[in-house]
Structure formats: structure tokens, C-alpha cells
Amino acid sequence: MTSEEARARLEGLGLEENAVAVLLAHFEDAERRDKKGHGFSRVPWLETLDFDRGARPLRAAAEDGFERWDGNGALGYLVLDAIVRATLAQPPAHARLVVAERCFPSGVLGYWVRQLAEGALVAALTATSPRRLPHPDGGPPLTGTNPIAIAIPSSDGTPVVADVSMGAVTHGQVLAEEASAEELVPFGGEQSHKAFALAVGLELLVSALAGDAHGAVLVVARPEHDPVPAFRALAEGRRLPGAQSVS
Amino acid sequence: MTSEEARARLEGLGLEENAVAVLLAHFEDAERRDKKGHGFSRVPWLETLDFDRGARPLRAAAEDGFERWDGNGALGYLVLDAIVRATLAQPPAHARLVVAERCFPSGVLGYWVRQLAEGALVAALTATSPRRLPHPDGGPPLTGTNPIAIAIPSSDGTPVVADVSMGAVTHGQVLAEEASAEELVPFGGEQSHKAFALAVGLELLVSALAGDAHGAVLVVARPEHDPVPAFRALAEGRRLPGAQSVS
């Protein structure tokens, strides 16, 4: 699918102009970073979803150090875009926790925190999604793939963006038959109890703050230091997270 | 080493009574949870360290949603204990980010967040430590083992506590010759780029907020929901993080 076709089909869904632009920019970025499962393949998927085309997220509570948003039926992409733009427009004096209730699908989390880091904020974002990962001992799926993305701005102009899902493969790879459903387990092989523990911790953290529906939790803060340039030098040219993203 | 011997040797270091009690309680808990590398074995290690026996952490900034602490030469255990007690004494209205500068050693992170969850707060804590993990492609050590611990309170009385280090083995295991130095790499085998990405993200997050010296970053929030009992039911008796901790 071309970008032009994706735009036409999103417009065909009845989404308003700004919503089309937000989704298209996200899908184009995912394609560029070779995260095909989060790219244009989502357009036909959205065409199968029943959602309110005109819904807009609401900011239900706003203090300098805490905000609560309600997706209010809008696609998660639009909720996270609204949060990113509101945060960049009015950054916290020091730090802010943002809870997003009813925020699905959330897309590539690194995409959202990179924008915050490009706006000179440190950011960490996690989000829940349908339960797909079982316990390492087996049984029913207990948690989403529950990625966490962390972005740190740099005076050299390029943030470091770590974006890690707790699954050994992605749901998108299963849908595309690049991986079997049995491979969608916590990553880490013999040490998959570690990725499972992180998936459980993130699942319950988001659920405790945002409720049963899929949600997201963002922490943003103003950095006091600029550690990235020295870290890049220490890495001696080895590829750091976000230069090409970790799926 | 017995608890009594550990107490006598900590007193012999010239630590004041409260400091001895804090360290001893942490080491005893680590022994009970079979985290020997964080238990009494740390007493002879502390005896080799040059540190200010009477130093106390300072709270340099305090707002409802943000605090900054300075270890001020005190052992990291004492810094984190002071932060936990101050947080329980005065929890945030909604959420708080706490930055701890000069906070080393930080001990078992799950130990600190468990106390916050037993006090009805959701908590996530990470901390940096000496660089020990190399890039998956090799080269010099770039990050600490940089654990992250997440605790969620539960109306059933027992929090879930996920506490995951990004190393395949611990530095303590290397010291105890239970593992070789070559095994101290990001966990995950073929997918160790994921644990490495998390270690880098956490390293730079803490460094951007707390500076070059080892530090810690804590997020605490009041939960709005109680997801743990239903999650335990879904897990059908399988062991969840924190029932026996993940090293």
C-alpha cells in the first residue's frame, strides 16, 4: 500500500482531517523503521473495527505533576497524539505522570516518546493490549505484549529511544504468518521468567491506574543532565536503541 | 553469617542504631528470599568501603508531584529507606516522581517498592550501578545491570512485586564464582538486544535526571483500581512475580 492509498482509505473511513494526518504520520514512520505490523497493514485492520469516527480524547484531570485522560472512544493513536501535543505545549515544571484510560491501539510507543525527547523531555511510556503472553509454565494468555519505551534527549540532536515489547515475536508477525502463535511467549528463552515478570508488572501498573480497559501510563520529566553524547562515545559506534528500533 | 553477627559487625563499622537496623532488615529479607548476593555477604563488602558513617540523605526539593534527594554520602540503602518512609508518611495526592542523586548501593529494589505497595501505593523503581553489561555485539561494559522493580498493592493483602535485572547473571554470582564474568551480559540469549535496550534506556533515564553518580528514580502513585485479585485468579495458581523473586 502506498501512502496515498492509505490516506484515501483513512479518509474513506470518515475520520476527520487531523485524525487522518496523525494516523498516516504514525503508519509512515512505522514503515520507515521496518515495523510493518504497525504500518499501512493497520489500515485494512481499522476498516474492520467498529469505532466512533468523530470521538476525541478528553483530559479529565490536569495538574502540573499529574494528568488523567479518557480516550472517550477515540483510537489510541489519537489519544497519545493529543497527550504528546498537550505535554509539549505545557511541559511540567519538573515531572508529570499521565494516565490514559481507554487508549487502544497505542501503536509504536517509541514513536510517541521520541517526539517528547525531541522536545527536550525525558519520557517513559507503557501500554496494555489484548492478553497474548502466557506464563512461562504454560496456561492461558495472562498479559499483553506490554511494551515499554524510554526516550532521552541529547544535545547532539538525536535522542536515544529504547522500545521493547515483552513478547518473543509480535502479534503482527503471527497475523502475517511469519511466526506461529506458539512463539508468542515472553522473550528470553531460558530466562523468559524475566520478561514475563516485566509484562506482569507493567500490566498491573497500568491496570491499577487506568482500569480494566487497555490503557497507557506516561512519565515525562525535564532532564537536569545530558548523558547521551558521552554514552555514544563509550559505545564506540555500536548501534544504540532507536537508531533502528527493537521490536 | 548469622543475623547477630551481621548486627555486631555493622555496629562495629560505627553506623548509628537506625542505620544498622535498616541495613540488617534489608539483608535479612534478601537472605529469606534467597538473594544471597544482597544479603549478609554485603557486610564484609561494606567493611572494605570508604564511606561516611554518619552521613544522612537530604531532601533537596519537595513538591507534591516531585522530589529530589541527595544521598549526601550516605549508603544507598539509607537513601532509599528515607525516601520510602517519607513517601509513606506523606503520599502524593495522585503521583510523584522521586529522583535520588548519589544513591549507591541500592540493594534489592523489590524490597523498597514492596513496602510502598504494602502502604497502598503503586511504585516503580530503577537504579544505576557500575557498568557491567556490554553491547550484544561486544566491547566494553556500557550499562549497569539496571534493575527495574514494579509493585502493585492488592486488596487480598499481598502485593505483586516484579523485580528484574537486565543481566543474565548477577555481579554477586560472578563474585561468588557461581558464574563467569563472560556470562554477565544482557539476558535473553538470541534476543539479548531487548534487555540491552532496556538497560540503556534505564541507564540514560536515571543519568539524565540524577547525574553521573549512581542514582535512582522512583515513581509512586495512588491506585484507582484493584487488578491483582482477578489477575491471580486468571493465573490459576501459577507463581506470580514477587511470590519468590526474580533475580
Interface residues (C-beta under 8 A of the other chain):
Chain A: A61 E63 D64 G65 F66 R68 P92 A93 H94 A95 R96 L97 V99 V122 A124 H135 D137 G139 P140 L142 I148 A149 I150 A151 I152 P153 V160 V161 A162 D163 V164 S165 A168 F187 G188 G189 E190 Q191 H193 K194 A195 F196 A197 L198 V200 G201 L202 E203 L204 L205 S207 A208 L209 A210 G211 D212 V219 A221 P223 E224 H225 D226 P227 V228 F231 L234 A235 E236 R238 R239 L240 P241 V246
Chain B: A61 E63 D64 G65 F66 R68 P92 A93 H94 A95 R96 L97 V99 V122 A124 H135 D137 G139 P140 L142 I148 A149 I150 A151 I152 P153 V160 V161 A162 D163 V164 S165 A168 F187 G188 G189 E190 Q191 H193 K194 A195 F196 A197 L198 V200 G201 L202 E203 L204 L205 S207 A208 L209 A210 G211 D212 V219 A221 P223 E224 H225 D226 P227 V228 F231 L234 A235 E236 R238 R239 L240 P241 V246
